[in-house]
């Protein structure tokens, strides 16, 4: 029997004491970020460009927090990098020159690529690159 689906992308999680607690999902956190930003705009605290900037900043920070709390270790660097990219996107409201925002985003994407390539490597990747093909030749040379 399948358990009843939970609203807002939440799930029960068993803690170390054997009890259950509700674990907030990534989608529910993003919904909260959007609603908080929209509420700040509706109250008149911020204008529309700052609302979008606040949404990106809070969404990026939530993604960074979720990378360490919700997602698996294998996905951590991916979500951590894109959280930094989203937070960097929020700086468009701070800088008058849009080129600085684009430069920050490019730097964050390059850092994400470097993290995924150099830290995310597995021993299989190293061994696959250093072994010779089976049969002594290349696959094209052994085809008949």
C-alpha positions in Angstrom: 0.0 0.0 0.0 1.3 3.4 -0.9 1.1 6.0 1.8 -1.1 9.1 1.3 0.8 11.9 -0.6 1.8 14.8 1.6 1.1 18.4 0.5 3.8 21.0 -0.4 6.5 18.4 -1.2 7.0 17.4 2.4 7.8 14.0 3.9 8.1 12.4 7.2 11.6 11.5 8.3 12.7 9.3 11.2 15.2 11.0 13.4 17.9 9.4 15.6 15.5 8.9 18.5 13.1 6.8 16.5 10.5 9.6 16.3 9.2 11.1 13.1 9.4 14.7 12.0 8.3 16.6 9.0 11.1 17.4 6.5 10.5 20.5 4.4 11.1 19.8 0.7 12.9 22.1 -1.7 9.8 23.1 -3.6 8.0 24.2 -0.4 11.0 26.4 0.5 10.9 28.1 -2.9 7.2 28.7 -2.6 7.9 30.4 0.8 10.6 32.5 -0.7 8.3 33.7 -3.5 5.4 34.4 -1.1 7.7 36.4 1.3 9.0 38.5 -1.5 5.6 39.2 -2.9 4.3 40.0 0.6 7.1 42.6 1.1 6.1 44.2 -2.3 2.4 44.2 -1.5 3.0 45.9 1.9 5.0 48.5 0.1 8.4 47.8 1.7 10.1 47.3 -1.6 9.5 48.0 -5.3 9.3 45.5 -8.1 13.0 45.3 -9.1 14.0 44.9 -5.5 11.2 42.2 -5.1 12.8 40.2 -7.9 16.2 40.7 -6.4 15.0 39.6 -3.0 13.4 36.5 -4.6 16.7 35.6 -6.3 18.7 36.2 -3.2 16.5 34.2 -0.8 16.1 31.5 -3.5 19.8 31.2 -3.9 20.4 31.1 -0.1 17.6 28.5 0.3 19.3 26.4 -2.5 22.6 26.6 -0.7 21.0 25.6 2.6 19.1 22.8 0.9 22.3 21.5 -0.7 23.6 20.7 2.8 20.4 19.6 4.4 18.0 18.0 1.9 19.9 16.8 -1.1 22.3 13.8 -1.3 26.1 14.2 -1.1 26.4 13.4 -4.8 24.1 16.3 -5.8 25.6 18.8 -3.2 28.1 20.6 -5.5 25.5 21.0 -8.2 22.9 22.7 -6.0 25.5 24.6 -4.1 26.9 26.1 -7.3 23.5 27.1 -8.7 22.5 28.6 -5.4 25.5 30.8 -5.7 24.6 31.7 -9.2 21.0 32.6 -8.2 22.4 34.8 -5.3 24.8 36.4 -7.8 21.8 37.2 -10.1 20.2 39.1 -7.3 22.9 41.7 -7.5 21.4 43.2 -10.7 19.6 45.8 -8.5 22.8 46.8 -6.7 25.0 47.5 -9.6 24.1 50.3 -12.1 26.2 48.7 -14.8 24.7 45.3 -15.8 28.1 44.1 -17.0 29.2 43.6 -13.4 26.2 41.2 -12.8 27.0 39.2 -15.9 30.7 39.0 -14.8 29.7 37.7 -11.4 27.4 35.1 -13.0 30.1 33.9 -15.3 32.6 33.6 -12.5 30.0 31.6 -10.5 29.4 29.3 -13.4 33.1 28.7 -14.0 33.5 28.0 -10.3 30.6 25.5 -10.5 32.2 23.7 -13.5 35.6 23.5 -11.7 34.0 22.2 -8.5 32.0 19.5 -10.5 35.0 18.5 -12.6 37.8 18.4 -10.0 36.0 17.6 -6.7 33.3 15.5 -8.2 35.6 13.0 -9.9 35.3 9.4 -8.9 38.0 6.7 -9.0 36.2 5.1 -11.9 36.8 8.3 -14.0 40.5 8.1 -13.4 40.8 4.4 -14.2 38.7 4.7 -17.3 41.0 7.4 -18.7 44.2 5.5 -18.0 43.4 1.9 -19.1 44.1 0.6 -22.6 41.4 -0.9 -24.8 40.8 -4.6 -24.4 42.3 -6.7 -27.2 45.3 -4.6 -27.7 43.9 -2.4 -30.4 41.3 0.2 -31.0 37.6 -0.8 -31.5 37.9 0.3 -35.2 41.0 -1.9 -35.8 39.4 -5.0 -34.3 36.1 -4.8 -36.3 35.9 -7.2 -39.1 
